[in-house]
Amino acid sequence: MAMDKNTVLAWATFIMIIVGLALIALGAFRYDEIAGYGFASVGIGFFAIAWVFNALKGRV
């Protein structure tokens, strides 16, 4: 199985979405203090970076 640049970006996008969801879930369900806001905001940042990776597919 050859991994070209689009496949690598697709896998990176998928992994970042999973990590983003995990961070948002940690912020929502595990930490009830101020730290929960930090986890959720970092999770949203992972979504933003995954969106950029998805937009780069086919262009790089």
QUITA-V452374 format. One record per residue. N is the residue number from 1. RES is the residue in three letters. NEAR is the number of other C-alpha atoms within 12 Angstrom. Layout:
# QUITA-V452374
n: {N;N}
res: {RES;RES}
near: {NEAR;NEAR}
This chain:
# QUITA-V452374
n: {1;2;3;4;5;6;7;8;9;10;11;12;13;14;15;16;17;18;19;20;21;22;23;24;25;26;27;28;29;30;31;32;33;34;35;36;37;38;39;40;41;42;43;44;45;46;47;48;49;50;51;52;53;54;55;56;57;58;59;60}
res: {MET;ALA;MET;ASP;LYS;ASN;THR;VAL;LEU;ALA;TRP;ALA;THR;PHE;ILE;MET;ILE;ILE;VAL;GLY;LEU;ALA;LEU;ILE;ALA;LEU;GLY;ALA;PHE;ARG;TYR;ASP;GLU;ILE;ALA;GLY;TYR;GLY;PHE;ALA;SER;VAL;GLY;ILE;GLY;PHE;PHE;ALA;ILE;ALA;TRP;VAL;PHE;ASN;ALA;LEU;LYS;GLY;ARG;VAL}
near: {4;7;10;13;17;19;19;19;25;23;19;25;26;21;21;27;27;19;24;28;25;23;28;27;23;23;24;21;17;17;17;15;14;13;18;20;21;20;27;28;23;25;27;25;21;27;27;18;23;27;22;20;27;26;16;19;20;14;11;14}
